[in-house]
Amino acid sequence: MRRHHLAFALALAFCLPLAAMAGDGDIDKVNGTARVEAGQTAGDVSTVNGAVRVGDNATVRDASTVNGSVELGTHAQAQSLGTVNGSITLGADSRVHGKIEAVNGGIRLGRNADVGGRVSNVNGAITLDAAHVAGGLGTVGGDIDVGEASRVEGGILVDKPGGWFHFGDSRPPHIVIGPHAVVQGTLEFRREVVLQVSDSAQIGKVVGATPVKFSSAQP
């Protein structure tokens, strides 16, 4: 996972400024917000030192940035989302057909958001609000909250820190599987975590941690 995230970060850092390579419908910016207005369609949308904003009911291919956030509006669609040093937020009923990756940033999936690929980061919380992820969740140092009625296929992986991604944070990640949530596949923890699972949730095999049950809306 660490080599994969490093390659992702370097690819974004070196490739995003090459606006001359942009294809039809692509949007490339430096030092500013790249914006797709509500209901519009675009290709690859990227920026450096700025945010990417995709409006409600808009459709893009890939949205990415270095040193900025990525926001997908309500009912918006994208093929993939990525950022280095920034957060990623999906609005309600939005759809990402592929993967979502963040390095040093949180990821929040709004109500009924749907992701066809993997959702992963290095640091920062991953939060699902009655959302669906088909390709699993992964982090190194971030908390994970699989909220009420959320569904995850492909399990959960919390990797051990090391190399470039060891930032000295010794606090165990906090993993919460909320009421009526479902996590299919293996929940694998390669470092110490706090794992709390609602007594109404369904989870797969757990490796590397001991689940602690709770019965309220939140642990």
VEXDREN-2710 file (C-alpha; in Angstrom, 1 decimal):
% VEXDREN-2710
k/r/px/py/pz
1/MET/0.0/0.0/0.0
2/ARG/2.8/2.5/0.9
3/ARG/4.6/2.1/-2.5
4/HIS/1.2/2.4/-4.2
5/HIS/0.4/5.7/-2.5
6/LEU/3.9/7.1/-3.2
7/ALA/3.6/6.3/-6.9
8/PHE/0.2/8.0/-6.8
9/ALA/1.5/11.1/-5.1
10/LEU/4.5/11.5/-7.5
11/ALA/2.3/10.9/-10.5
12/LEU/0.0/13.7/-9.5
13/ALA/2.8/16.1/-8.5
14/PHE/4.7/15.8/-11.8
15/CYS/1.8/15.3/-14.3
16/LEU/-0.9/17.8/-13.2
17/PRO/1.0/20.9/-14.5
18/LEU/1.2/19.6/-18.0
19/ALA/-1.9/21.5/-19.3
20/ALA/-0.7/21.1/-22.9
21/MET/-1.5/17.4/-22.7
22/ALA/-5.1/18.0/-21.8
23/GLY/-7.7/16.5/-24.1
24/ASP/-11.0/17.8/-25.3
25/GLY/-13.2/18.8/-22.4
26/ASP/-10.4/18.7/-19.8
27/ILE/-9.8/21.4/-17.3
28/ASP/-6.2/22.0/-16.0
29/LYS/-5.3/24.8/-13.6
30/VAL/-2.4/25.9/-11.4
31/ASN/-2.9/28.0/-8.3
32/GLY/-6.6/28.2/-8.4
33/THR/-9.9/26.3/-8.2
34/ALA/-10.9/24.0/-11.1
35/ARG/-14.7/24.2/-11.3
36/VAL/-17.4/22.3/-13.2
37/GLU/-20.8/23.9/-12.9
38/ALA/-24.0/22.1/-11.9
39/GLY/-25.3/19.9/-14.7
40/GLN/-22.2/20.3/-16.9
41/THR/-19.9/17.6/-18.3
42/ALA/-16.1/17.6/-18.5
43/GLY/-13.2/15.2/-19.0
44/ASP/-10.2/15.2/-16.7
45/VAL/-10.3/18.0/-14.1
46/SER/-7.1/18.9/-12.2
47/THR/-5.3/21.6/-10.5
48/VAL/-2.2/22.3/-8.4
49/ASN/-2.5/24.4/-5.2
50/GLY/-6.2/24.6/-5.5
51/ALA/-9.5/22.8/-5.1
52/VAL/-11.6/20.9/-7.6
53/ARG/-15.3/21.6/-7.3
54/VAL/-17.8/19.4/-9.3
55/GLY/-21.3/20.8/-9.1
56/ASP/-24.6/19.0/-8.5
57/ASN/-25.7/16.7/-11.3
58/ALA/-22.4/17.3/-13.1
59/THR/-20.3/14.5/-14.7
60/VAL/-16.5/14.3/-15.0
61/ARG/-14.0/11.6/-15.9
62/ASP/-11.2/12.0/-13.3
63/ALA/-10.8/14.8/-10.7
64/SER/-7.5/15.3/-9.0
65/THR/-5.4/17.9/-7.2
66/VAL/-2.2/18.5/-5.3
67/ASN/-2.5/20.7/-2.2
68/GLY/-6.2/21.0/-2.3
69/SER/-9.6/19.4/-1.8
70/VAL/-11.9/17.6/-4.2
71/GLU/-15.7/18.0/-3.8
72/LEU/-18.3/16.1/-5.8
73/GLY/-21.8/17.5/-5.6
74/THR/-25.2/15.9/-5.1
75/HIS/-26.0/13.4/-7.8
76/ALA/-22.7/14.1/-9.5
77/GLN/-20.6/11.4/-11.2
78/ALA/-16.9/10.7/-11.8
79/GLN/-14.7/7.9/-12.9
80/SER/-12.1/8.4/-10.1
81/LEU/-11.0/11.0/-7.5
82/GLY/-7.6/11.7/-6.0
83/THR/-5.7/14.3/-4.0
84/VAL/-2.4/14.8/-2.2
85/ASN/-2.6/17.0/0.9
86/GLY/-6.3/17.6/0.9
87/SER/-9.7/16.1/1.6
88/ILE/-12.3/14.4/-0.6
89/THR/-16.0/14.9/-0.1
90/LEU/-18.9/13.1/-2.0
91/GLY/-22.3/14.7/-1.9
92/ALA/-25.5/12.7/-1.4
93/ASP/-26.4/10.2/-4.1
94/SER/-23.2/10.8/-5.9
95/ARG/-21.4/8.1/-7.9
96/VAL/-17.7/7.3/-8.4
97/HIS/-17.3/4.4/-10.8
98/GLY/-13.6/3.6/-9.9
99/LYS/-11.3/4.4/-7.0
100/ILE/-10.8/7.2/-4.5
101/GLU/-7.4/7.9/-3.1
102/ALA/-6.1/10.6/-0.8
103/VAL/-2.6/11.2/0.7
104/ASN/-2.8/13.1/4.0
105/GLY/-6.5/13.9/3.8
106/GLY/-9.9/12.7/5.0
107/ILE/-12.5/11.2/2.8
108/ARG/-16.2/11.6/3.4
109/LEU/-19.0/9.8/1.5
110/GLY/-22.4/11.5/1.8
111/ARG/-25.7/9.8/2.2
112/ASN/-26.3/7.1/-0.4
113/ALA/-23.0/7.8/-2.2
114/ASP/-21.8/4.9/-4.3
115/VAL/-18.2/4.0/-5.1
116/GLY/-17.4/1.1/-7.5
117/GLY/-13.7/0.8/-6.6
118/ARG/-11.5/1.1/-3.5
119/VAL/-11.5/4.0/-1.1
120/SER/-8.1/4.6/0.6
121/ASN/-5.8/7.1/2.2
122/VAL/-2.7/7.3/4.3
123/ASN/-3.8/9.7/7.0
124/GLY/-7.2/11.3/7.7
125/ALA/-10.6/9.9/8.6
126/ILE/-12.7/7.9/6.2
127/THR/-16.4/8.4/6.9
128/LEU/-19.4/6.7/5.3
129/ASP/-23.0/8.0/5.8
130/ALA/-25.3/5.2/4.6
131/ALA/-22.9/4.9/1.6
132/HIS/-21.7/1.9/-0.5
133/VAL/-18.1/1.0/-1.4
134/ALA/-17.6/-2.0/-3.6
135/GLY/-13.8/-2.2/-3.5
136/GLY/-12.9/-2.1/0.2
137/LEU/-11.4/0.5/2.5
138/GLY/-7.8/1.1/3.3
139/THR/-5.7/3.4/5.5
140/VAL/-2.4/3.6/7.5
141/GLY/-3.0/6.2/10.2
142/GLY/-6.6/7.3/9.7
143/ASP/-9.8/6.5/11.6
144/ILE/-12.6/4.7/9.8
145/ASP/-16.3/5.2/10.5
146/VAL/-18.6/2.9/8.5
147/GLY/-21.8/4.7/9.4
148/GLU/-25.3/3.3/10.0
149/ALA/-26.7/1.3/7.1
150/SER/-23.5/1.6/5.1
151/ARG/-22.2/-1.3/3.0
152/VAL/-18.6/-2.3/2.1
153/GLU/-17.5/-5.1/0.0
154/GLY/-13.8/-6.0/-0.2
155/GLY/-13.1/-5.7/3.5
156/ILE/-10.9/-3.2/5.4
157/LEU/-7.1/-3.0/5.6
158/VAL/-5.2/-0.9/8.1
159/ASP/-1.6/-1.1/7.1
160/LYS/1.4/-0.6/9.4
161/PRO/3.3/2.7/9.1
162/GLY/6.8/2.8/7.8
163/GLY/9.2/4.6/5.5
164/TRP/7.9/7.9/4.1
165/PHE/4.5/7.4/5.7
166/HIS/5.6/7.1/9.3
167/PHE/4.8/10.5/10.8
168/GLY/5.3/9.6/14.5
169/ASP/1.6/9.3/15.4
170/SER/1.5/6.4/17.8
171/ARG/-2.3/6.7/18.5
172/PRO/-4.1/3.6/17.3
173/PRO/-6.6/4.2/14.5
174/HIS/-10.3/4.1/15.7
175/ILE/-12.4/1.8/13.5
176/VAL/-16.2/1.9/14.0
177/ILE/-18.8/-0.3/12.2
178/GLY/-22.1/1.3/12.9
179/PRO/-25.7/0.0/13.4
180/HIS/-27.0/-2.2/10.5
181/ALA/-23.8/-1.6/8.6
182/VAL/-22.3/-4.5/6.5
183/VAL/-18.6/-5.2/5.8
184/GLN/-18.0/-8.2/3.6
185/GLY/-14.5/-9.6/3.3
186/THR/-11.6/-9.7/5.7
187/LEU/-11.0/-6.9/8.2
188/GLU/-7.2/-7.0/8.5
189/PHE/-5.2/-4.8/10.9
190/ARG/-1.4/-4.8/10.6
191/ARG/-1.0/-2.4/13.5
192/GLU/-2.8/-1.8/16.8
193/VAL/-6.3/-0.4/16.4
194/VAL/-9.5/0.2/18.4
195/LEU/-12.2/-1.8/16.7
196/GLN/-15.8/-1.2/17.8
197/VAL/-18.7/-3.0/16.1
198/SER/-22.4/-2.5/16.6
199/ASP/-24.3/-5.6/17.7
200/SER/-26.6/-5.1/14.7
201/ALA/-23.8/-4.9/12.2
202/GLN/-22.5/-7.7/10.0
203/ILE/-18.8/-8.2/9.4
204/GLY/-16.4/-10.7/7.9
205/LYS/-13.3/-12.4/9.3
206/VAL/-11.2/-10.1/11.6
207/VAL/-7.4/-10.5/11.6
208/GLY/-5.2/-8.6/14.0
209/ALA/-7.8/-7.0/16.3
210/THR/-10.5/-8.0/18.8
211/PRO/-13.9/-6.4/18.1
212/VAL/-15.6/-4.6/21.0
213/LYS/-19.4/-4.7/20.7
214/PHE/-21.7/-1.7/21.4
215/SER/-25.5/-1.4/21.3
216/SER/-26.2/2.4/21.1
217/ALA/-26.2/4.6/18.0
218/GLN/-22.5/5.4/18.6
219/PRO/-19.9/3.7/20.8
END
